[in-house]
Amino acid sequence: MIRHDICYPKSAVELFAKNLINEKESIRKIAIELFPAILYQMKANHPKRELKTLSNDNLWLQTDPNFTLDSEGTFDSIDFIDKAYKGFYAFENPFLVNDKNKEYSLSELKNFDSRLKIQGLFCDSKFLIQLLSYLTLEKEKGNERMNYANIQLWKRIYRNYKLFNMDLILPKLNEFVSSSQDCYHRCAAEIIDGIIQGSKYWTFDENMKIEQLLKPLVKKMFCSLTSEIRPIWGPFSADLFSNRDPRRTIWLLRTYLENTLEEQIDSLSSFDQSSRLCLLHAVLYHTDWRALKISQELLNHLEDKHLSHSYHDLRVTIGRFVIRDF
């Protein structure tokens, strides 16, 4: 039993942390499902401010294809609006956004001792390798799917601690994405999804760092797609942009566009081309109305080059998953 207004005892936190690597799957499952709630108790209260100067239209919420977060000044000047319903019909009153000018101290966070204990565990290579060995266990051959509880675990770990153990986790992610086994790809997708979702309140420098670390992994993913692996990365792509301002992860959106619309893609097999188009569709579908310019450019590209494509699979993908959304 966990209450949002009462800090969980340190002894209980240590108990569930230890059971994340319990030999029995049923016990690990309970610990993994509960641990995000413990981490949620420790999250910082990010201050809000009212956005008083609002445009009469919502064009300022649109994502321009040429937009780049190339400087700290640009990053700080943008008010990211993650919820897709905000600004579509009308603006809330008051319209609250994250106040980037106010920082918090780690010593002010709740349950500080337990927080340090958890951080120490996930910086322990022995603990982390043991945890990953359990999380990569095959669930169902040929039918691996991302686990929401696992995503929440990694999301709240990296939201609370930011980039604290990349030297340990990054080599494992490279290994997983390079593998041909779908269970390894499922684990990699859960961790990368959690890191990117957990970066919501990170600074400009931290966002640039995560781009440098994760962009090669996402590119490698496009080259590793198979019929068993694609159903994992499809929901991953959709989840990344669900209730997320596309401008916040513009580097990721541009990576999807580049790997789907590049000139060299015509040399790939029909499966590879249709797979990349499916992943891009999952992204654009969940950006809702905030990436209309990008969607229009994609439509023009498909009309010019792909409606009469020689590959049947690609024509079917365009007809079934893309054109109906425009």
One Martini backbone bead per residue (centre of mass of N, CA, C, O) as a GRO file, in nm:
protein
  326
    1MET     BB    1   0.091   0.040   0.027
    2ILE     BB    2   0.058   0.358  -0.143
    3ARG     BB    3   0.108   0.696  -0.072
    4HIS     BB    4   0.144   1.024  -0.185
    5ASP     BB    5   0.171   1.158   0.134
    6ILE     BB    6   0.365   0.902   0.210
    7CYS     BB    7   0.656   0.790   0.287
    8TYR     BB    8   0.837   0.533   0.223
    9PRO     BB    9   1.007   0.317   0.379
   10LYS     BB   10   1.333   0.232   0.364
   11SER     BB   11   1.302  -0.077   0.407
   12ALA     BB   12   1.095  -0.114   0.172
   13VAL     BB   13   1.266  -0.007  -0.056
   14GLU     BB   14   1.495  -0.218  -0.022
   15LEU     BB   15   1.321  -0.467  -0.068
   16PHE     BB   16   1.226  -0.399  -0.365
   17ALA     BB   17   1.506  -0.358  -0.484
   18LYS     BB   18   1.609  -0.647  -0.430
   19ASN     BB   19   1.353  -0.783  -0.597
   20LEU     BB   20   1.438  -0.709  -0.893
   21ILE     BB   21   1.654  -0.982  -0.858
   22ASN     BB   22   1.480  -1.211  -0.828
   23GLU     BB   23   1.444  -1.545  -0.914
   24LYS     BB   24   1.144  -1.490  -0.906
   25GLU     BB   25   0.915  -1.373  -1.124
   26SER     BB   26   0.674  -1.291  -0.941
   27ILE     BB   27   0.846  -1.098  -0.761
   28ARG     BB   28   0.960  -0.915  -0.980
   29LYS     BB   29   0.689  -0.812  -1.083
   30ILE     BB   30   0.602  -0.666  -0.825
   31ALA     BB   31   0.848  -0.476  -0.802
   32ILE     BB   32   0.819  -0.337  -1.084
   33GLU     BB   33   0.524  -0.229  -1.038
   34LEU     BB   34   0.602  -0.060  -0.770
   35PHE     BB   35   0.859   0.121  -0.815
   36PRO     BB   36   0.739   0.370  -0.966
   37ALA     BB   37   0.585   0.471  -0.711
   38ILE     BB   38   0.835   0.531  -0.545
   39LEU     BB   39   0.964   0.730  -0.751
   40TYR     BB   40   0.728   0.932  -0.751
   41GLN     BB   41   0.773   1.032  -0.458
   42MET     BB   42   1.073   1.157  -0.552
   43LYS     BB   43   0.987   1.373  -0.716
   44ALA     BB   44   0.996   1.671  -0.847
   45ASN     BB   45   0.862   1.998  -0.815
   46HIS     BB   46   0.771   2.156  -1.091
   47PRO     BB   47   0.743   2.463  -1.178
   48LYS     BB   48   0.497   2.708  -1.259
   49ARG     BB   49   0.362   2.922  -1.523
   50GLU     BB   50   0.206   3.183  -1.667
   51LEU     BB   51   0.073   3.227  -1.995
   52LYS     BB   52  -0.029   3.542  -2.113
   53THR     BB   53   0.093   3.540  -2.408
   54LEU     BB   54  -0.138   3.478  -2.668
   55SER     BB   55  -0.226   3.358  -2.948
   56ASN     BB   56  -0.503   3.333  -3.167
   57ASP     BB   57  -0.339   3.095  -3.256
   58ASN     BB   58  -0.157   2.763  -3.323
   59LEU     BB   59   0.118   2.805  -3.486
   60TRP     BB   60   0.329   2.799  -3.241
   61LEU     BB   61   0.275   2.467  -3.218
   62GLN     BB   62   0.421   2.412  -3.464
   63THR     BB   63   0.629   2.202  -3.667
   64ASP     BB   64   0.911   2.269  -3.821
   65PRO     BB   65   1.121   2.108  -4.040
   66ASN     BB   66   1.368   2.336  -3.976
   67PHE     BB   67   1.384   2.288  -3.688
   68THR     BB   68   1.620   2.381  -3.418
   69LEU     BB   69   1.818   2.284  -3.124
   70ASP     BB   70   2.117   2.487  -3.123
   71SER     BB   71   2.046   2.641  -2.846
   72GLU     BB   72   1.991   2.761  -2.532
   73GLY     BB   73   1.817   3.003  -2.615
   74THR     BB   74   1.605   2.845  -2.775
   75PHE     BB   75   1.520   2.651  -2.551
   76ASP     BB   76   1.436   2.877  -2.336
   77SER     BB   77   1.214   3.021  -2.537
   78ILE     BB   78   1.049   2.758  -2.515
   79ASP     BB   79   0.712   2.640  -2.482
   80PHE     BB   80   0.630   2.337  -2.392
   81ILE     BB   81   0.352   2.134  -2.531
   82ASP     BB   82   0.240   1.811  -2.467
   83LYS     BB   83  -0.057   1.838  -2.478
   84ALA     BB   84  -0.269   1.805  -2.750
   85TYR     BB   85  -0.532   1.964  -2.638
   86LYS     BB   86  -0.361   2.214  -2.622
   87GLY     BB   87  -0.481   2.458  -2.854
   88PHE     BB   88  -0.690   2.341  -3.055
   89TYR     BB   89  -0.956   2.500  -2.958
   90ALA     BB   90  -0.837   2.609  -2.675
   91PHE     BB   91  -0.731   2.802  -2.409
   92GLU     BB   92  -0.643   2.794  -2.109
   93ASN     BB   93  -0.762   2.920  -1.774
   94PRO     BB   94  -0.485   2.901  -1.702
   95PHE     BB   95  -0.169   2.891  -1.881
   96LEU     BB   96   0.054   2.636  -1.812
   97VAL     BB   97   0.410   2.626  -1.760
   98ASN     BB   98   0.729   2.564  -1.749
   99ASP     BB   99   0.979   2.673  -1.517
  100LYS     BB  100   1.318   2.715  -1.604
  101ASN     BB  101   1.425   2.928  -1.372
  102LYS     BB  102   1.366   2.695  -1.164
  103GLU     BB  103   1.529   2.532  -0.910
  104TYR     BB  104   1.643   2.232  -0.747
  105SER     BB  105   1.725   2.051  -0.464
  106LEU     BB  106   1.818   1.743  -0.365
  107SER     BB  107   1.776   1.797  -0.048
  108GLU     BB  108   1.449   1.858  -0.099
  109LEU     BB  109   1.381   1.579  -0.133
  110LYS     BB  110   1.217   1.308  -0.088
  111ASN     BB  111   1.357   1.050   0.049
  112PHE     BB  112   1.678   1.079   0.030
  113ASP     BB  113   1.803   0.809   0.125
  114SER     BB  114   1.653   0.624  -0.077
  115ARG     BB  115   1.756   0.766  -0.329
  116LEU     BB  116   2.056   0.691  -0.289
  117LYS     BB  117   2.018   0.386  -0.289
  118ILE     BB  118   1.910   0.360  -0.579
  119GLN     BB  119   2.146   0.493  -0.723
  120GLY     BB  120   2.358   0.286  -0.629
  121LEU     BB  121   2.234   0.036  -0.764
  122PHE     BB  122   2.229   0.161  -1.073
  123CYS     BB  123   2.565   0.181  -1.040
  124ASP     BB  124   2.574  -0.126  -1.021
  125SER     BB  125   2.688  -0.359  -1.233
  126LYS     BB  126   2.582  -0.620  -1.107
  127PHE     BB  127   2.287  -0.538  -1.078
  128LEU     BB  128   2.231  -0.446  -1.373
  129ILE     BB  129   2.301  -0.712  -1.517
  130GLN     BB  130   2.092  -0.882  -1.368
  131LEU     BB  131   1.843  -0.723  -1.453
  132LEU     BB  132   1.885  -0.751  -1.765
  133SER     BB  133   1.876  -1.062  -1.772
  134TYR     BB  134   1.571  -1.066  -1.693
  135LEU     BB  135   1.451  -0.856  -1.908
  136THR     BB  136   1.560  -1.059  -2.158
  137LEU     BB  137   1.363  -1.260  -2.128
  138GLU     BB  138   1.172  -1.477  -2.288
  139LYS     BB  139   0.826  -1.486  -2.335
  140GLU     BB  140   0.747  -1.502  -2.664
  141LYS     BB  141   0.798  -1.648  -2.942
  142GLY     BB  142   0.755  -1.397  -3.184
  143ASN     BB  143   0.584  -1.210  -2.933
  144GLU     BB  144   0.713  -0.945  -2.855
  145ARG     BB  145   0.641  -0.694  -2.596
  146MET     BB  146   0.604  -0.419  -2.445
  147ASN     BB  147   0.643  -0.310  -2.106
  148TYR     BB  148   0.502  -0.072  -1.913
  149ALA     BB  149   0.648  -0.114  -1.640
  150ASN     BB  150   0.935  -0.092  -1.753
  151ILE     BB  151   0.911   0.193  -1.865
  152GLN     BB  152   0.844   0.330  -1.593
  153LEU     BB  153   1.101   0.260  -1.451
  154TRP     BB  154   1.298   0.414  -1.645
  155LYS     BB  155   1.164   0.687  -1.647
  156ARG     BB  156   1.193   0.742  -1.329
  157ILE     BB  157   1.491   0.710  -1.308
  158TYR     BB  158   1.569   0.941  -1.526
  159ARG     BB  159   1.410   1.169  -1.398
  160ASN     BB  160   1.562   1.165  -1.114
  161TYR     BB  161   1.888   1.111  -1.232
  162LYS     BB  162   1.947   1.102  -1.512
  163LEU     BB  163   2.286   1.098  -1.624
  164PHE     BB  164   2.433   0.836  -1.425
  165ASN     BB  165   2.476   0.535  -1.618
  166MET     BB  166   2.586   0.532  -1.924
  167ASP     BB  167   2.848   0.355  -1.902
  168LEU     BB  168   2.663   0.092  -1.849
  169ILE     BB  169   2.407   0.100  -2.052
  170LEU     BB  170   2.512   0.153  -2.344
  171PRO     BB  171   2.655  -0.117  -2.418
  172LYS     BB  172   2.391  -0.285  -2.390
  173LEU     BB  173   2.226  -0.140  -2.607
  174ASN     BB  174   2.412  -0.208  -2.841
  175GLU     BB  175   2.383  -0.512  -2.811
  176PHE     BB  176   2.072  -0.532  -2.845
  177VAL     BB  177   2.041  -0.383  -3.127
  178SER     BB  178   2.248  -0.597  -3.269
  179SER     BB  179   2.055  -0.806  -3.237
  180SER     BB  180   1.827  -1.084  -3.345
  181GLN     BB  181   1.666  -1.069  -3.081
  182ASP     BB  182   1.359  -0.965  -2.965
  183CYS     BB  183   1.414  -0.946  -2.653
  184TYR     BB  184   1.641  -0.733  -2.679
  185HIS     BB  185   1.476  -0.517  -2.825
  186ARG     BB  186   1.261  -0.481  -2.609
  187CYS     BB  187   1.452  -0.378  -2.387
  188ALA     BB  188   1.571  -0.139  -2.543
  189ALA     BB  189   1.300   0.007  -2.593
  190GLU     BB  190   1.229   0.052  -2.293
  191ILE     BB  191   1.479   0.223  -2.217
  192ILE     BB  192   1.470   0.446  -2.433
  193ASP     BB  193   1.188   0.537  -2.369
  194GLY     BB  194   1.247   0.612  -2.072
  195ILE     BB  195   1.465   0.824  -2.121
  196ILE     BB  196   1.301   1.021  -2.303
  197GLN     BB  197   1.064   1.062  -2.105
  198GLY     BB  198   1.261   1.148  -1.858
  199SER     BB  199   1.361   1.430  -2.024
  200LYS     BB  200   1.151   1.665  -1.984
  201TYR     BB  201   1.340   1.840  -1.748
  202TRP     BB  202   1.580   1.894  -1.902
  203THR     BB  203   1.844   2.032  -2.020
  204PHE     BB  204   2.011   2.125  -2.291
  205ASP     BB  205   2.273   1.960  -2.242
  206GLU     BB  206   2.126   1.692  -2.180
  207ASN     BB  207   1.982   1.670  -2.455
  208MET     BB  208   2.239   1.665  -2.628
  209LYS     BB  209   2.357   1.410  -2.499
  210ILE     BB  210   2.122   1.215  -2.570
  211GLU     BB  211   2.151   1.246  -2.873
  212GLN     BB  212   2.442   1.134  -2.900
  213LEU     BB  213   2.370   0.848  -2.769
  214LEU     BB  214   2.084   0.760  -2.930
  215LYS     BB  215   2.098   0.803  -3.238
  216PRO     BB  216   2.268   0.551  -3.321
  217LEU     BB  217   2.054   0.346  -3.218
  218VAL     BB  218   1.820   0.427  -3.403
  219LYS     BB  219   1.971   0.374  -3.668
  220LYS     BB  220   2.028   0.074  -3.608
  221MET     BB  221   1.734  -0.017  -3.596
  222PHE     BB  222   1.668   0.023  -3.906
  223CYS     BB  223   1.889  -0.220  -3.974
  224SER     BB  224   1.721  -0.457  -3.776
  225LEU     BB  225   1.469  -0.531  -3.924
  226THR     BB  226   1.199  -0.756  -3.866
  227SER     BB  227   0.914  -0.938  -3.833
  228GLU     BB  228   0.970  -0.956  -3.512
  229ILE     BB  229   1.076  -0.653  -3.448
  230ARG     BB  230   0.872  -0.440  -3.554
  231PRO     BB  231   0.640  -0.472  -3.323
  232ILE     BB  232   0.823  -0.311  -3.120
  233TRP     BB  233   0.900  -0.029  -3.271
  234GLY     BB  234   0.620   0.082  -3.319
  235PRO     BB  235   0.521   0.147  -3.025
  236PHE     BB  236   0.769   0.310  -2.958
  237SER     BB  237   0.722   0.542  -3.162
  238ALA     BB  238   0.443   0.624  -3.051
  239ASP     BB  239   0.518   0.676  -2.745
  240LEU     BB  240   0.722   0.914  -2.783
  241PHE     BB  241   0.470   1.112  -2.920
  242SER     BB  242   0.285   1.086  -2.684
  243ASN     BB  243   0.238   1.360  -2.526
  244ARG     BB  244   0.458   1.527  -2.720
  245ASP     BB  245   0.654   1.766  -2.809
  246PRO     BB  246   0.820   1.767  -3.109
  247ARG     BB  247   1.037   1.988  -3.035
  248ARG     BB  248   1.180   1.831  -2.805
  249THR     BB  249   1.236   1.577  -3.038
  250ILE     BB  250   1.352   1.667  -3.325
  251TRP     BB  251   1.586   1.465  -3.373
  252LEU     BB  252   1.402   1.215  -3.390
  253LEU     BB  253   1.218   1.300  -3.619
  254ARG     BB  254   1.450   1.343  -3.824
  255THR     BB  255   1.552   1.051  -3.821
  256TYR     BB  256   1.297   0.926  -3.943
  257LEU     BB  257   1.297   1.090  -4.205
  258GLU     BB  258   1.581   1.018  -4.312
  259ASN     BB  259   1.532   0.692  -4.305
  260THR     BB  260   1.275   0.716  -4.515
  261LEU     BB  261   1.367   0.963  -4.742
  262GLU     BB  262   1.608   0.867  -4.856
  263GLU     BB  263   1.764   0.794  -5.152
  264GLN     BB  264   1.876   0.493  -5.070
  265ILE     BB  265   1.602   0.335  -5.020
  266ASP     BB  266   1.560   0.201  -5.308
  267SER     BB  267   1.780  -0.035  -5.238
  268LEU     BB  268   1.583  -0.162  -5.068
  269SER     BB  269   1.366  -0.357  -4.953
  270SER     BB  270   1.031  -0.382  -4.917
  271PHE     BB  271   1.038  -0.427  -4.612
  272ASP     BB  272   1.217  -0.189  -4.528
  273GLN     BB  273   1.046   0.038  -4.649
  274SER     BB  274   0.772  -0.030  -4.507
  275SER     BB  275   0.882  -0.020  -4.215
  276ARG     BB  276   0.973   0.278  -4.210
  277LEU     BB  277   0.692   0.388  -4.280
  278CYS     BB  278   0.546   0.276  -4.030
  279LEU     BB  279   0.713   0.429  -3.816
  280LEU     BB  280   0.650   0.714  -3.920
  281HIS     BB  281   0.346   0.691  -3.888
  282ALA     BB  282   0.345   0.652  -3.578
  283VAL     BB  283   0.459   0.931  -3.523
  284LEU     BB  284   0.255   1.123  -3.681
  285TYR     BB  285  -0.005   1.022  -3.546
  286HIS     BB  286   0.104   1.134  -3.245
  287THR     BB  287   0.131   1.447  -3.328
  288ASP     BB  288  -0.109   1.518  -3.476
  289TRP     BB  289  -0.153   1.873  -3.538
  290ARG     BB  290   0.178   1.956  -3.492
  291ALA     BB  291   0.274   1.826  -3.807
  292LEU     BB  292   0.159   1.938  -4.088
  293LYS     BB  293   0.404   2.009  -4.265
  294ILE     BB  294   0.530   1.728  -4.261
  295SER     BB  295   0.287   1.575  -4.375
  296GLN     BB  296   0.279   1.729  -4.644
  297GLU     BB  297   0.562   1.650  -4.741
  298LEU     BB  298   0.509   1.347  -4.740
  299LEU     BB  299   0.279   1.346  -4.943
  300ASN     BB  300   0.439   1.465  -5.179
  301HIS     BB  301   0.651   1.239  -5.187
  302LEU     BB  302   0.452   1.003  -5.241
  303GLU     BB  303   0.320   1.114  -5.501
  304ASP     BB  304   0.588   1.134  -5.671
  305LYS     BB  305   0.728   0.819  -5.596
  306HIS     BB  306   0.498   0.578  -5.468
  307LEU     BB  307   0.214   0.513  -5.600
  308SER     BB  308   0.390   0.346  -5.846
  309HIS     BB  309   0.531   0.129  -5.713
  310SER     BB  310   0.675  -0.187  -5.759
  311TYR     BB  311   0.604  -0.240  -5.465
  312HIS     BB  312   0.343  -0.379  -5.308
  313ASP     BB  313   0.396  -0.333  -5.003
  314LEU     BB  314   0.428  -0.025  -5.028
  315ARG     BB  315   0.149   0.044  -5.143
  316VAL     BB  316  -0.012  -0.075  -4.908
  317THR     BB  317   0.108   0.100  -4.683
  318ILE     BB  318   0.018   0.369  -4.793
  319GLY     BB  319  -0.291   0.306  -4.808
  320ARG     BB  320  -0.330   0.203  -4.501
  321PHE     BB  321  -0.127   0.416  -4.311
  322VAL     BB  322  -0.137   0.714  -4.460
  323ILE     BB  323  -0.351   0.843  -4.656
  324ARG     BB  324  -0.597   0.828  -4.449
  325ASP     BB  325  -0.466   1.071  -4.261
  326PHE     BB  326  -0.512   1.314  -4.480
   0.00000   0.00000   0.00000
